[in-house]
Amino acid sequence: MTGLWTAERTRPELRYPADSVVVLAGIPGAGETTLLRRLYPIGREYGGVRVFDSERLGARWMPVLGAVPYAWWRPLLHLTYYVLVLKAMRGGKGPMVVHDCATRPWVRRLIGWRAKRAGLPLHLVLLDVPGDVARDGQWIRGRVVRAGSMATHCRRWPHLLEQAAADLGRVVPGAMSATVLTRGQSNQLTKIAFDD
């Protein structure tokens, strides 16, 4: 699979080569964490697939830092998260699914650079959800992104999709494919599979 693929119908699963890094991206509230929880429930084994989601890391920190406002420790959480992701990519021990909003160009370049250095094929799954729907998703999860930050994510997202259609390498250097899913299509997804 190469280039940009937009789902015109529901596909029960997405398949990628072994040892791929799949970046699951969307604006905050698009449903990435919900999809990860459904496909990769916490506390279970996933056949060697390593799942990275900053919300899972945050949940582990919550017993210690829960009394401190999230805004104070969010930068440290994100820094730690990206260090863990990059370190895991360097190790290259099996496929990875990585949650990232993808609207920060420097993070996309860093992930692409690390995957290329490690010789890992990199693919994108982009959850294309309108801003108002994503905002509702934030209220449901109980953590709402600041209005200014959300506006930035929403402004950058359509441009990111345009770039992916025109030249995928400009979105994430070295990315081999991008699949765009609506909320309904992501709800119907039953598996992200990796071939042996």
RAMOQUI-V200737 format. One line per field, one symbol per residue. burial: b if it has 16 or more other C-alpha atoms within 10 Angstrom, else e. A space follows every 50 residues. Layout:
burial=???
This chain:
burial=eebbeeeeeeeeeeebbbbbbbbbbbbbbbbbbbbbeeebeeeeeeeebb bbbbeeebeeeeeeeeeeeeeeeeeebeeebbeebbebbbebebbbbbbb bbbeeeebbebbbbbbeeebbbbbbbbbbbbeebbebbeeeeebeeeeeb eebbebbeebbebbbeebbbbbbbbbbbbbbbbebbeebeebebee
